[in-house]
Amino acid sequence: MLERPAIEEAPPTVSQRFWRRLREPFPDPEHHRGLHRRLNPRNGERVLQVVPKHVAVYWPLPLAVGALVVTTIGMLAARPSSAGQLLWYASLLGIAAAGVHAFVVWRDVFVVTNWRVVRLSGVLTVRVATMPINRILDMTMTRTPLGRVLGYGHFVFESAAQEQGLREIRFVPDILSVDREINNAVNRETRRRERLALQRRRLDDPAGEPDGTEPIEGL
């Protein structure tokens, strides 16, 4: 029986590539090409948590929609005027600006792996900022009164290299669980490095005297 020749798929068009790039980082950042180029799953790196922005960050969009509704009702109820039309067009412009802002914020995603923290952001120019877990010297968590009511907070990271792209992460939903996940990852990485250092010392001096330190229990 003759085998049918394989049908070659046509390369994606410019519009298809553009749309794929726009929707690449989120809601499925684990398949983001820029992120995958920086991960090392063969050596055990895995994604622990994907953290999008809290919905509270999108407040300009419903506010702009509400302003448009109010101006539309006012124009229908009263006599049309140039001032009312100007306010109506300004409301449309506000919705467009709020929509662009919401889309930019929607693409700003924070990812925690067992080795590093990663931030994906950008629209046409995608930015992937990474910071190794062991480089985090200090992590400050801030929860404003409104954030405590709505369930979000902000992170400020201090590292040895001072990577500015990952210094401040705002509007983190369920920030307590994210903070716990990062601290657990830092502790696991510290224990792993201590075990590796102990193994190297034993290999370098197999006949040496024990130094009295015990291996740390853990992973």
CNS distance restraints for C-alpha pairs under 8 A (distance, minus, plus):
assign (resid  12 and name CA) (resid  16 and name CA) 5.78 0.50 0.50
assign (resid  12 and name CA) (resid  17 and name CA) 6.25 0.50 0.50
assign (resid  13 and name CA) (resid  17 and name CA) 6.23 0.50 0.50
assign (resid  14 and name CA) (resid  18 and name CA) 6.06 0.50 0.50
assign (resid  15 and name CA) (resid  19 and name CA) 6.13 0.50 0.50
assign (resid  16 and name CA) (resid  20 and name CA) 6.05 0.50 0.50
assign (resid  17 and name CA) (resid  21 and name CA) 6.11 0.50 0.50
assign (resid  18 and name CA) (resid  22 and name CA) 6.28 0.50 0.50
assign (resid  19 and name CA) (resid  23 and name CA) 6.39 0.50 0.50
assign (resid  20 and name CA) (resid  24 and name CA) 5.77 0.50 0.50
assign (resid  21 and name CA) (resid 123 and name CA) 7.95 0.50 0.50
assign (resid  21 and name CA) (resid 124 and name CA) 7.39 0.50 0.50
assign (resid  22 and name CA) (resid 123 and name CA) 6.07 0.50 0.50
assign (resid  22 and name CA) (resid 124 and name CA) 6.88 0.50 0.50
assign (resid  23 and name CA) (resid  27 and name CA) 7.89 0.50 0.50
assign (resid  23 and name CA) (resid 107 and name CA) 7.97 0.50 0.50
assign (resid  24 and name CA) (resid  28 and name CA) 7.43 0.50 0.50
assign (resid  24 and name CA) (resid  29 and name CA) 7.04 0.50 0.50
assign (resid  24 and name CA) (resid  31 and name CA) 7.84 0.50 0.50
assign (resid  24 and name CA) (resid  32 and name CA) 5.89 0.50 0.50
assign (resid  25 and name CA) (resid  29 and name CA) 4.52 0.50 0.50
assign (resid  25 and name CA) (resid  30 and name CA) 8.00 0.50 0.50
assign (resid  25 and name CA) (resid  31 and name CA) 7.71 0.50 0.50
assign (resid  25 and name CA) (resid  32 and name CA) 5.39 0.50 0.50
assign (resid  25 and name CA) (resid 107 and name CA) 6.29 0.50 0.50
assign (resid  25 and name CA) (resid 109 and name CA) 7.57 0.50 0.50
assign (resid  25 and name CA) (resid 120 and name CA) 6.68 0.50 0.50
assign (resid  25 and name CA) (resid 121 and name CA) 7.74 0.50 0.50
assign (resid  26 and name CA) (resid 106 and name CA) 7.52 0.50 0.50
assign (resid  26 and name CA) (resid 107 and name CA) 5.89 0.50 0.50
assign (resid  26 and name CA) (resid 109 and name CA) 7.15 0.50 0.50
assign (resid  28 and name CA) (resid  32 and name CA) 7.30 0.50 0.50
assign (resid  29 and name CA) (resid  35 and name CA) 7.49 0.50 0.50
assign (resid  29 and name CA) (resid  50 and name CA) 7.79 0.50 0.50
assign (resid  29 and name CA) (resid 109 and name CA) 7.90 0.50 0.50
assign (resid  30 and name CA) (resid  35 and name CA) 7.23 0.50 0.50
assign (resid  30 and name CA) (resid  36 and name CA) 7.29 0.50 0.50
assign (resid  30 and name CA) (resid  47 and name CA) 7.70 0.50 0.50
assign (resid  31 and name CA) (resid  35 and name CA) 7.67 0.50 0.50
assign (resid  31 and name CA) (resid  36 and name CA) 6.97 0.50 0.50
assign (resid  32 and name CA) (resid  36 and name CA) 6.20 0.50 0.50
assign (resid  33 and name CA) (resid  37 and name CA) 6.19 0.50 0.50
assign (resid  34 and name CA) (resid  38 and name CA) 6.89 0.50 0.50
assign (resid  34 and name CA) (resid 128 and name CA) 6.73 0.50 0.50
assign (resid  35 and name CA) (resid  39 and name CA) 6.43 0.50 0.50
assign (resid  35 and name CA) (resid 118 and name CA) 7.98 0.50 0.50
assign (resid  35 and name CA) (resid 120 and name CA) 7.81 0.50 0.50
assign (resid  35 and name CA) (resid 128 and name CA) 6.86 0.50 0.50
assign (resid  36 and name CA) (resid  40 and name CA) 7.82 0.50 0.50
assign (resid  39 and name CA) (resid  45 and name CA) 6.62 0.50 0.50
assign (resid  39 and name CA) (resid  46 and name CA) 7.84 0.50 0.50
assign (resid  40 and name CA) (resid  44 and name CA) 6.87 0.50 0.50
assign (resid  40 and name CA) (resid  45 and name CA) 5.37 0.50 0.50
assign (resid  40 and name CA) (resid  46 and name CA) 7.90 0.50 0.50
assign (resid  41 and name CA) (resid  45 and name CA) 4.59 0.50 0.50
assign (resid  41 and name CA) (resid  46 and name CA) 6.03 0.50 0.50
assign (resid  45 and name CA) (resid 113 and name CA) 6.74 0.50 0.50
assign (resid  45 and name CA) (resid 114 and name CA) 6.02 0.50 0.50
assign (resid  45 and name CA) (resid 115 and name CA) 6.27 0.50 0.50
assign (resid  46 and name CA) (resid 113 and name CA) 5.51 0.50 0.50
assign (resid  46 and name CA) (resid 114 and name CA) 6.07 0.50 0.50
assign (resid  46 and name CA) (resid 115 and name CA) 7.97 0.50 0.50
assign (resid  47 and name CA) (resid 111 and name CA) 7.20 0.50 0.50
assign (resid  47 and name CA) (resid 112 and name CA) 6.11 0.50 0.50
assign (resid  47 and name CA) (resid 113 and name CA) 4.27 0.50 0.50
assign (resid  47 and name CA) (resid 114 and name CA) 6.77 0.50 0.50
assign (resid  48 and name CA) (resid 111 and name CA) 7.72 0.50 0.50
assign (resid  48 and name CA) (resid 112 and name CA) 5.51 0.50 0.50
assign (resid  48 and name CA) (resid 113 and name CA) 4.89 0.50 0.50
assign (resid  48 and name CA) (resid 114 and name CA) 6.45 0.50 0.50
assign (resid  48 and name CA) (resid 181 and name CA) 7.76 0.50 0.50
assign (resid  49 and name CA) (resid 111 and name CA) 5.90 0.50 0.50
assign (resid  49 and name CA) (resid 112 and name CA) 5.17 0.50 0.50
assign (resid  49 and name CA) (resid 113 and name CA) 6.91 0.50 0.50
assign (resid  49 and name CA) (resid 178 and name CA) 7.74 0.50 0.50
assign (resid  49 and name CA) (resid 181 and name CA) 7.90 0.50 0.50
assign (resid  50 and name CA) (resid 109 and name CA) 7.27 0.50 0.50
assign (resid  50 and name CA) (resid 110 and name CA) 6.12 0.50 0.50
assign (resid  50 and name CA) (resid 111 and name CA) 4.58 0.50 0.50
assign (resid  50 and name CA) (resid 112 and name CA) 6.44 0.50 0.50
assign (resid  51 and name CA) (resid 109 and name CA) 5.95 0.50 0.50
assign (resid  51 and name CA) (resid 110 and name CA) 4.93 0.50 0.50
assign (resid  51 and name CA) (resid 111 and name CA) 5.91 0.50 0.50
assign (resid  51 and name CA) (resid 112 and name CA) 7.95 0.50 0.50
assign (resid  51 and name CA) (resid 172 and name CA) 6.98 0.50 0.50
assign (resid  51 and name CA) (resid 173 and name CA) 7.33 0.50 0.50
assign (resid  52 and name CA) (resid 106 and name CA) 7.32 0.50 0.50
assign (resid  52 and name CA) (resid 108 and name CA) 6.93 0.50 0.50
assign (resid  52 and name CA) (resid 109 and name CA) 4.77 0.50 0.50
assign (resid  52 and name CA) (resid 110 and name CA) 6.23 0.50 0.50
assign (resid  52 and name CA) (resid 172 and name CA) 7.22 0.50 0.50
assign (resid  52 and name CA) (resid 173 and name CA) 7.54 0.50 0.50
assign (resid  53 and name CA) (resid  57 and name CA) 7.01 0.50 0.50
assign (resid  53 and name CA) (resid 105 and name CA) 7.21 0.50 0.50
assign (resid  53 and name CA) (resid 106 and name CA) 6.76 0.50 0.50
assign (resid  53 and name CA) (resid 108 and name CA) 7.09 0.50 0.50
assign (resid  53 and name CA) (resid 109 and name CA) 6.76 0.50 0.50
assign (resid  53 and name CA) (resid 170 and name CA) 7.75 0.50 0.50
assign (resid  53 and name CA) (resid 171 and name CA) 5.63 0.50 0.50
assign (resid  53 and name CA) (resid 172 and name CA) 5.73 0.50 0.50
assign (resid  53 and name CA) (resid 173 and name CA) 6.58 0.50 0.50
assign (resid  54 and name CA) (resid 152 and name CA) 6.53 0.50 0.50
assign (resid  54 and name CA) (resid 171 and name CA) 5.36 0.50 0.50
assign (resid  54 and name CA) (resid 172 and name CA) 5.84 0.50 0.50
assign (resid  54 and name CA) (resid 173 and name CA) 4.96 0.50 0.50
assign (resid  55 and name CA) (resid  59 and name CA) 7.78 0.50 0.50
assign (resid  56 and name CA) (resid 150 and name CA) 7.64 0.50 0.50
assign (resid  56 and name CA) (resid 171 and name CA) 7.53 0.50 0.50
assign (resid  57 and name CA) (resid 102 and name CA) 7.94 0.50 0.50
assign (resid  57 and name CA) (resid 105 and name CA) 7.75 0.50 0.50
assign (resid  57 and name CA) (resid 171 and name CA) 6.67 0.50 0.50
assign (resid  58 and name CA) (resid  62 and name CA) 7.70 0.50 0.50
assign (resid  58 and name CA) (resid 102 and name CA) 5.74 0.50 0.50
assign (resid  58 and name CA) (resid 105 and name CA) 7.99 0.50 0.50
assign (resid  59 and name CA) (resid  63 and name CA) 6.35 0.50 0.50
assign (resid  60 and name CA) (resid  64 and name CA) 6.06 0.50 0.50
assign (resid  60 and name CA) (resid  98 and name CA) 5.56 0.50 0.50
assign (resid  61 and name CA) (resid  65 and name CA) 6.29 0.50 0.50
assign (resid  61 and name CA) (resid  95 and name CA) 6.27 0.50 0.50
assign (resid  61 and name CA) (resid  98 and name CA) 4.87 0.50 0.50
assign (resid  61 and name CA) (resid  99 and name CA) 6.20 0.50 0.50
assign (resid  61 and name CA) (resid 102 and name CA) 7.18 0.50 0.50
assign (resid  62 and name CA) (resid  66 and name CA) 6.02 0.50 0.50
assign (resid  63 and name CA) (resid  67 and name CA) 6.27 0.50 0.50
assign (resid  64 and name CA) (resid  68 and name CA) 6.30 0.50 0.50
assign (resid  64 and name CA) (resid  91 and name CA) 6.34 0.50 0.50
assign (resid  64 and name CA) (resid  92 and name CA) 7.94 0.50 0.50
assign (resid  64 and name CA) (resid  94 and name CA) 5.67 0.50 0.50
assign (resid  64 and name CA) (resid  95 and name CA) 5.12 0.50 0.50
assign (resid  64 and name CA) (resid  98 and name CA) 7.02 0.50 0.50
assign (resid  65 and name CA) (resid  69 and name CA) 6.30 0.50 0.50
assign (resid  65 and name CA) (resid  91 and name CA) 7.63 0.50 0.50
assign (resid  65 and name CA) (resid  95 and name CA) 6.25 0.50 0.50
assign (resid  66 and name CA) (resid  70 and name CA) 6.21 0.50 0.50
assign (resid  67 and name CA) (resid  71 and name CA) 6.16 0.50 0.50
assign (resid  67 and name CA) (resid  91 and name CA) 6.12 0.50 0.50
assign (resid  68 and name CA) (resid  72 and name CA) 6.02 0.50 0.50
assign (resid  68 and name CA) (resid  88 and name CA) 6.37 0.50 0.50
assign (resid  68 and name CA) (resid  91 and name CA) 5.00 0.50 0.50
assign (resid  68 and name CA) (resid  92 and name CA) 6.71 0.50 0.50
assign (resid  69 and name CA) (resid  73 and name CA) 6.17 0.50 0.50
assign (resid  70 and name CA) (resid  74 and name CA) 6.12 0.50 0.50
assign (resid  71 and name CA) (resid  75 and name CA) 6.15 0.50 0.50
assign (resid  71 and name CA) (resid  84 and name CA) 7.13 0.50 0.50
assign (resid  71 and name CA) (resid  87 and name CA) 6.73 0.50 0.50
assign (resid  71 and name CA) (resid  88 and name CA) 5.75 0.50 0.50
assign (resid  71 and name CA) (resid  91 and name CA) 7.73 0.50 0.50
assign (resid  72 and name CA) (resid  76 and name CA) 6.27 0.50 0.50
assign (resid  72 and name CA) (resid  88 and name CA) 6.73 0.50 0.50
assign (resid  73 and name CA) (resid  77 and name CA) 6.03 0.50 0.50
assign (resid  74 and name CA) (resid  78 and name CA) 5.95 0.50 0.50
assign (resid  74 and name CA) (resid  84 and name CA) 7.80 0.50 0.50
assign (resid  75 and name CA) (resid  79 and name CA) 6.63 0.50 0.50
assign (resid  75 and name CA) (resid  80 and name CA) 5.62 0.50 0.50
assign (resid  75 and name CA) (resid  81 and name CA) 7.92 0.50 0.50
assign (resid  75 and name CA) (resid  84 and name CA) 6.21 0.50 0.50
assign (resid  75 and name CA) (resid  85 and name CA) 7.72 0.50 0.50
assign (resid  76 and name CA) (resid  80 and name CA) 7.49 0.50 0.50
assign (resid  80 and name CA) (resid  84 and name CA) 6.50 0.50 0.50
assign (resid  80 and name CA) (resid  85 and name CA) 7.33 0.50 0.50
assign (resid  81 and name CA) (resid  85 and name CA) 6.30 0.50 0.50
assign (resid  82 and name CA) (resid  86 and name CA) 6.06 0.50 0.50
assign (resid  83 and name CA) (resid  87 and name CA) 6.23 0.50 0.50
assign (resid  84 and name CA) (resid  88 and name CA) 6.16 0.50 0.50
assign (resid  85 and name CA) (resid  89 and name CA) 6.22 0.50 0.50
assign (resid  86 and name CA) (resid  90 and name CA) 6.11 0.50 0.50
assign (resid  87 and name CA) (resid  91 and name CA) 6.14 0.50 0.50
assign (resid  88 and name CA) (resid  92 and name CA) 6.43 0.50 0.50
assign (resid  89 and name CA) (resid  93 and name CA) 6.24 0.50 0.50
assign (resid  90 and name CA) (resid  94 and name CA) 6.09 0.50 0.50
assign (resid  91 and name CA) (resid  95 and name CA) 6.24 0.50 0.50
assign (resid  92 and name CA) (resid  96 and name CA) 6.35 0.50 0.50
assign (resid  93 and name CA) (resid  97 and name CA) 6.22 0.50 0.50
assign (resid  94 and name CA) (resid  98 and name CA) 6.00 0.50 0.50
assign (resid  95 and name CA) (resid  99 and name CA) 5.95 0.50 0.50
assign (resid  96 and name CA) (resid 100 and name CA) 6.30 0.50 0.50
assign (resid  97 and name CA) (resid 101 and name CA) 6.21 0.50 0.50
assign (resid  98 and name CA) (resid 102 and name CA) 6.04 0.50 0.50
assign (resid  99 and name CA) (resid 103 and name CA) 6.20 0.50 0.50
assign (resid 100 and name CA) (resid 104 and name CA) 6.26 0.50 0.50
assign (resid 101 and name CA) (resid 105 and name CA) 6.17 0.50 0.50
assign (resid 102 and name CA) (resid 106 and name CA) 5.89 0.50 0.50
assign (resid 103 and name CA) (resid 107 and name CA) 6.43 0.50 0.50
assign (resid 104 and name CA) (resid 108 and name CA) 6.78 0.50 0.50
assign (resid 104 and name CA) (resid 121 and name CA) 7.75 0.50 0.50
assign (resid 104 and name CA) (resid 122 and name CA) 6.71 0.50 0.50
assign (resid 104 and name CA) (resid 123 and name CA) 6.44 0.50 0.50
assign (resid 107 and name CA) (resid 120 and name CA) 7.18 0.50 0.50
assign (resid 107 and name CA) (resid 121 and name CA) 5.60 0.50 0.50
assign (resid 107 and name CA) (resid 122 and name CA) 6.68 0.50 0.50
assign (resid 107 and name CA) (resid 123 and name CA) 7.21 0.50 0.50
assign (resid 108 and name CA) (resid 119 and name CA) 7.14 0.50 0.50
assign (resid 108 and name CA) (resid 120 and name CA) 5.57 0.50 0.50
assign (resid 108 and name CA) (resid 121 and name CA) 4.29 0.50 0.50
assign (resid 108 and name CA) (resid 122 and name CA) 7.01 0.50 0.50
assign (resid 109 and name CA) (resid 119 and name CA) 5.79 0.50 0.50
assign (resid 109 and name CA) (resid 120 and name CA) 5.13 0.50 0.50
assign (resid 109 and name CA) (resid 121 and name CA) 6.48 0.50 0.50
assign (resid 110 and name CA) (resid 117 and name CA) 7.43 0.50 0.50
assign (resid 110 and name CA) (resid 118 and name CA) 5.89 0.50 0.50
assign (resid 110 and name CA) (resid 119 and name CA) 4.58 0.50 0.50
assign (resid 110 and name CA) (resid 120 and name CA) 6.40 0.50 0.50
assign (resid 110 and name CA) (resid 169 and name CA) 7.80 0.50 0.50
assign (resid 111 and name CA) (resid 117 and name CA) 5.83 0.50 0.50
assign (resid 111 and name CA) (resid 118 and name CA) 4.97 0.50 0.50
assign (resid 111 and name CA) (resid 119 and name CA) 6.13 0.50 0.50
assign (resid 111 and name CA) (resid 120 and name CA) 7.85 0.50 0.50
assign (resid 112 and name CA) (resid 116 and name CA) 6.39 0.50 0.50
assign (resid 112 and name CA) (resid 117 and name CA) 4.63 0.50 0.50
assign (resid 112 and name CA) (resid 118 and name CA) 6.32 0.50 0.50
assign (resid 112 and name CA) (resid 182 and name CA) 7.05 0.50 0.50
assign (resid 113 and name CA) (resid 117 and name CA) 6.03 0.50 0.50
assign (resid 113 and name CA) (resid 118 and name CA) 7.86 0.50 0.50
assign (resid 113 and name CA) (resid 185 and name CA) 7.73 0.50 0.50
assign (resid 114 and name CA) (resid 133 and name CA) 7.65 0.50 0.50
assign (resid 114 and name CA) (resid 185 and name CA) 5.37 0.50 0.50
assign (resid 114 and name CA) (resid 186 and name CA) 7.99 0.50 0.50
assign (resid 114 and name CA) (resid 189 and name CA) 7.45 0.50 0.50
assign (resid 115 and name CA) (resid 132 and name CA) 5.99 0.50 0.50
assign (resid 115 and name CA) (resid 133 and name CA) 5.46 0.50 0.50
assign (resid 115 and name CA) (resid 134 and name CA) 7.90 0.50 0.50
assign (resid 115 and name CA) (resid 185 and name CA) 7.27 0.50 0.50
assign (resid 115 and name CA) (resid 189 and name CA) 6.98 0.50 0.50
assign (resid 116 and name CA) (resid 130 and name CA) 6.70 0.50 0.50
assign (resid 116 and name CA) (resid 131 and name CA) 5.46 0.50 0.50
assign (resid 116 and name CA) (resid 132 and name CA) 4.06 0.50 0.50
assign (resid 116 and name CA) (resid 133 and name CA) 4.50 0.50 0.50
assign (resid 116 and name CA) (resid 134 and name CA) 7.90 0.50 0.50
assign (resid 117 and name CA) (resid 130 and name CA) 5.73 0.50 0.50
assign (resid 117 and name CA) (resid 131 and name CA) 5.37 0.50 0.50
assign (resid 117 and name CA) (resid 132 and name CA) 6.41 0.50 0.50
assign (resid 117 and name CA) (resid 133 and name CA) 6.58 0.50 0.50
assign (resid 118 and name CA) (resid 128 and name CA) 6.84 0.50 0.50
assign (resid 118 and name CA) (resid 129 and name CA) 5.65 0.50 0.50
assign (resid 118 and name CA) (resid 130 and name CA) 4.42 0.50 0.50
assign (resid 118 and name CA) (resid 131 and name CA) 6.54 0.50 0.50
assign (resid 118 and name CA) (resid 166 and name CA) 7.72 0.50 0.50
assign (resid 119 and name CA) (resid 127 and name CA) 7.86 0.50 0.50
assign (resid 119 and name CA) (resid 128 and name CA) 5.68 0.50 0.50
assign (resid 119 and name CA) (resid 129 and name CA) 5.15 0.50 0.50
assign (resid 119 and name CA) (resid 130 and name CA) 6.44 0.50 0.50
assign (resid 119 and name CA) (resid 165 and name CA) 7.66 0.50 0.50
assign (resid 119 and name CA) (resid 166 and name CA) 6.69 0.50 0.50
assign (resid 120 and name CA) (resid 126 and name CA) 7.23 0.50 0.50
assign (resid 120 and name CA) (resid 127 and name CA) 5.87 0.50 0.50
assign (resid 120 and name CA) (resid 128 and name CA) 4.79 0.50 0.50
assign (resid 120 and name CA) (resid 129 and name CA) 6.74 0.50 0.50
assign (resid 121 and name CA) (resid 126 and name CA) 5.85 0.50 0.50
assign (resid 121 and name CA) (resid 127 and name CA) 5.19 0.50 0.50
assign (resid 121 and name CA) (resid 128 and name CA) 6.60 0.50 0.50
assign (resid 122 and name CA) (resid 126 and name CA) 4.40 0.50 0.50
assign (resid 122 and name CA) (resid 127 and name CA) 5.59 0.50 0.50
assign (resid 129 and name CA) (resid 165 and name CA) 5.72 0.50 0.50
assign (resid 129 and name CA) (resid 166 and name CA) 6.42 0.50 0.50
assign (resid 130 and name CA) (resid 166 and name CA) 7.14 0.50 0.50
assign (resid 131 and name CA) (resid 135 and name CA) 6.80 0.50 0.50
assign (resid 131 and name CA) (resid 136 and name CA) 7.64 0.50 0.50
assign (resid 131 and name CA) (resid 163 and name CA) 7.36 0.50 0.50
assign (resid 131 and name CA) (resid 166 and name CA) 7.20 0.50 0.50
assign (resid 132 and name CA) (resid 136 and name CA) 7.20 0.50 0.50
assign (resid 133 and name CA) (resid 185 and name CA) 7.22 0.50 0.50
assign (resid 133 and name CA) (resid 186 and name CA) 5.70 0.50 0.50
assign (resid 133 and name CA) (resid 189 and name CA) 7.26 0.50 0.50
assign (resid 134 and name CA) (resid 186 and name CA) 6.42 0.50 0.50
assign (resid 134 and name CA) (resid 189 and name CA) 6.88 0.50 0.50
assign (resid 134 and name CA) (resid 190 and name CA) 7.05 0.50 0.50
assign (resid 135 and name CA) (resid 159 and name CA) 5.42 0.50 0.50
assign (resid 135 and name CA) (resid 160 and name CA) 5.95 0.50 0.50
assign (resid 135 and name CA) (resid 161 and name CA) 7.72 0.50 0.50
assign (resid 136 and name CA) (resid 157 and name CA) 6.79 0.50 0.50
assign (resid 136 and name CA) (resid 158 and name CA) 6.11 0.50 0.50
assign (resid 136 and name CA) (resid 159 and name CA) 4.67 0.50 0.50
assign (resid 136 and name CA) (resid 160 and name CA) 7.19 0.50 0.50
assign (resid 137 and name CA) (resid 157 and name CA) 7.72 0.50 0.50
assign (resid 137 and name CA) (resid 158 and name CA) 5.59 0.50 0.50
assign (resid 137 and name CA) (resid 159 and name CA) 5.03 0.50 0.50
assign (resid 137 and name CA) (resid 160 and name CA) 6.79 0.50 0.50
assign (resid 138 and name CA) (resid 157 and name CA) 6.02 0.50 0.50
assign (resid 138 and name CA) (resid 158 and name CA) 5.00 0.50 0.50
assign (resid 138 and name CA) (resid 159 and name CA) 6.87 0.50 0.50
assign (resid 139 and name CA) (resid 155 and name CA) 6.85 0.50 0.50
assign (resid 139 and name CA) (resid 156 and name CA) 5.78 0.50 0.50
assign (resid 139 and name CA) (resid 157 and name CA) 4.68 0.50 0.50
assign (resid 139 and name CA) (resid 158 and name CA) 6.23 0.50 0.50
assign (resid 140 and name CA) (resid 155 and name CA) 5.70 0.50 0.50
assign (resid 140 and name CA) (resid 156 and name CA) 5.06 0.50 0.50
assign (resid 140 and name CA) (resid 157 and name CA) 6.49 0.50 0.50
assign (resid 141 and name CA) (resid 153 and name CA) 6.94 0.50 0.50
assign (resid 141 and name CA) (resid 154 and name CA) 5.78 0.50 0.50
assign (resid 141 and name CA) (resid 155 and name CA) 4.82 0.50 0.50
assign (resid 141 and name CA) (resid 156 and name CA) 6.61 0.50 0.50
assign (resid 141 and name CA) (resid 179 and name CA) 7.94 0.50 0.50
assign (resid 142 and name CA) (resid 153 and name CA) 5.62 0.50 0.50
assign (resid 142 and name CA) (resid 154 and name CA) 5.12 0.50 0.50
assign (resid 142 and name CA) (resid 155 and name CA) 6.47 0.50 0.50
assign (resid 143 and name CA) (resid 147 and name CA) 5.49 0.50 0.50
assign (resid 143 and name CA) (resid 148 and name CA) 5.94 0.50 0.50
assign (resid 143 and name CA) (resid 152 and name CA) 6.94 0.50 0.50
assign (resid 143 and name CA) (resid 153 and name CA) 4.60 0.50 0.50
assign (resid 143 and name CA) (resid 154 and name CA) 6.56 0.50 0.50
assign (resid 144 and name CA) (resid 148 and name CA) 6.13 0.50 0.50
assign (resid 144 and name CA) (resid 153 and name CA) 7.01 0.50 0.50
assign (resid 145 and name CA) (resid 149 and name CA) 6.45 0.50 0.50
assign (resid 146 and name CA) (resid 150 and name CA) 6.16 0.50 0.50
assign (resid 147 and name CA) (resid 151 and name CA) 5.40 0.50 0.50
assign (resid 147 and name CA) (resid 152 and name CA) 4.75 0.50 0.50
assign (resid 147 and name CA) (resid 153 and name CA) 5.69 0.50 0.50
assign (resid 148 and name CA) (resid 152 and name CA) 6.42 0.50 0.50
assign (resid 148 and name CA) (resid 153 and name CA) 7.50 0.50 0.50
assign (resid 151 and name CA) (resid 173 and name CA) 6.09 0.50 0.50
assign (resid 151 and name CA) (resid 174 and name CA) 5.85 0.50 0.50
assign (resid 151 and name CA) (resid 175 and name CA) 7.63 0.50 0.50
assign (resid 152 and name CA) (resid 171 and name CA) 5.60 0.50 0.50
assign (resid 152 and name CA) (resid 172 and name CA) 5.23 0.50 0.50
assign (resid 152 and name CA) (resid 173 and name CA) 4.43 0.50 0.50
assign (resid 152 and name CA) (resid 174 and name CA) 5.75 0.50 0.50
assign (resid 152 and name CA) (resid 175 and name CA) 5.93 0.50 0.50
assign (resid 153 and name CA) (resid 170 and name CA) 6.71 0.50 0.50
assign (resid 153 and name CA) (resid 171 and name CA) 5.39 0.50 0.50
assign (resid 153 and name CA) (resid 172 and name CA) 5.26 0.50 0.50
assign (resid 153 and name CA) (resid 173 and name CA) 6.77 0.50 0.50
assign (resid 153 and name CA) (resid 174 and name CA) 7.72 0.50 0.50
assign (resid 153 and name CA) (resid 175 and name CA) 5.73 0.50 0.50
assign (resid 154 and name CA) (resid 168 and name CA) 7.36 0.50 0.50
assign (resid 154 and name CA) (resid 169 and name CA) 5.80 0.50 0.50
assign (resid 154 and name CA) (resid 170 and name CA) 4.40 0.50 0.50
assign (resid 154 and name CA) (resid 171 and name CA) 5.60 0.50 0.50
assign (resid 154 and name CA) (resid 172 and name CA) 5.93 0.50 0.50
assign (resid 154 and name CA) (resid 175 and name CA) 7.63 0.50 0.50
assign (resid 155 and name CA) (resid 167 and name CA) 7.93 0.50 0.50
assign (resid 155 and name CA) (resid 168 and name CA) 5.65 0.50 0.50
assign (resid 155 and name CA) (resid 169 and name CA) 5.01 0.50 0.50
assign (resid 155 and name CA) (resid 170 and name CA) 6.28 0.50 0.50
assign (resid 155 and name CA) (resid 172 and name CA) 7.69 0.50 0.50
assign (resid 156 and name CA) (resid 167 and name CA) 5.47 0.50 0.50
assign (resid 156 and name CA) (resid 168 and name CA) 4.53 0.50 0.50
assign (resid 156 and name CA) (resid 169 and name CA) 6.48 0.50 0.50
assign (resid 157 and name CA) (resid 166 and name CA) 6.98 0.50 0.50
assign (resid 157 and name CA) (resid 167 and name CA) 4.76 0.50 0.50
assign (resid 157 and name CA) (resid 168 and name CA) 6.31 0.50 0.50
assign (resid 158 and name CA) (resid 162 and name CA) 6.40 0.50 0.50
assign (resid 158 and name CA) (resid 167 and name CA) 6.55 0.50 0.50
assign (resid 159 and name CA) (resid 163 and name CA) 7.13 0.50 0.50
assign (resid 162 and name CA) (resid 167 and name CA) 7.19 0.50 0.50
assign (resid 163 and name CA) (resid 167 and name CA) 6.25 0.50 0.50
assign (resid 164 and name CA) (resid 168 and name CA) 7.80 0.50 0.50
assign (resid 174 and name CA) (resid 178 and name CA) 6.70 0.50 0.50
assign (resid 175 and name CA) (resid 179 and name CA) 5.96 0.50 0.50
assign (resid 176 and name CA) (resid 180 and name CA) 6.20 0.50 0.50
assign (resid 177 and name CA) (resid 181 and name CA) 6.14 0.50 0.50
assign (resid 178 and name CA) (resid 182 and name CA) 6.22 0.50 0.50
assign (resid 179 and name CA) (resid 183 and name CA) 6.19 0.50 0.50
assign (resid 180 and name CA) (resid 184 and name CA) 6.13 0.50 0.50
assign (resid 181 and name CA) (resid 185 and name CA) 6.21 0.50 0.50
assign (resid 182 and name CA) (resid 186 and name CA) 6.18 0.50 0.50
assign (resid 183 and name CA) (resid 187 and name CA) 6.20 0.50 0.50
assign (resid 184 and name CA) (resid 188 and name CA) 6.14 0.50 0.50
assign (resid 185 and name CA) (resid 189 and name CA) 6.11 0.50 0.50
assign (resid 186 and name CA) (resid 190 and name CA) 6.12 0.50 0.50
assign (resid 187 and name CA) (resid 191 and name CA) 6.23 0.50 0.50
assign (resid 188 and name CA) (resid 192 and name CA) 6.13 0.50 0.50
assign (resid 188 and name CA) (resid 218 and name CA) 7.55 0.50 0.50
assign (resid 188 and name CA) (resid 219 and name CA) 7.05 0.50 0.50
assign (resid 189 and name CA) (resid 193 and name CA) 6.20 0.50 0.50
assign (resid 190 and name CA) (resid 194 and name CA) 6.24 0.50 0.50
assign (resid 191 and name CA) (resid 195 and name CA) 6.19 0.50 0.50
assign (resid 191 and name CA) (resid 216 and name CA) 6.73 0.50 0.50
assign (resid 191 and name CA) (resid 218 and name CA) 6.98 0.50 0.50
assign (resid 191 and name CA) (resid 219 and name CA) 7.67 0.50 0.50
assign (resid 192 and name CA) (resid 196 and name CA) 6.27 0.50 0.50
assign (resid 192 and name CA) (resid 219 and name CA) 7.18 0.50 0.50
assign (resid 193 and name CA) (resid 197 and name CA) 6.12 0.50 0.50
assign (resid 194 and name CA) (resid 198 and name CA) 6.16 0.50 0.50
assign (resid 194 and name CA) (resid 216 and name CA) 7.70 0.50 0.50
assign (resid 195 and name CA) (resid 199 and name CA) 6.19 0.50 0.50
assign (resid 195 and name CA) (resid 215 and name CA) 6.59 0.50 0.50
assign (resid 195 and name CA) (resid 216 and name CA) 7.03 0.50 0.50
assign (resid 196 and name CA) (resid 200 and name CA) 6.21 0.50 0.50
assign (resid 197 and name CA) (resid 201 and name CA) 6.30 0.50 0.50
assign (resid 198 and name CA) (resid 202 and name CA) 6.33 0.50 0.50
assign (resid 198 and name CA) (resid 215 and name CA) 7.40 0.50 0.50
assign (resid 199 and name CA) (resid 203 and name CA) 6.20 0.50 0.50
assign (resid 200 and name CA) (resid 204 and name CA) 6.06 0.50 0.50
assign (resid 201 and name CA) (resid 205 and name CA) 6.12 0.50 0.50
assign (resid 201 and name CA) (resid 206 and name CA) 7.97 0.50 0.50
assign (resid 202 and name CA) (resid 206 and name CA) 5.10 0.50 0.50
assign (resid 202 and name CA) (resid 208 and name CA) 7.95 0.50 0.50
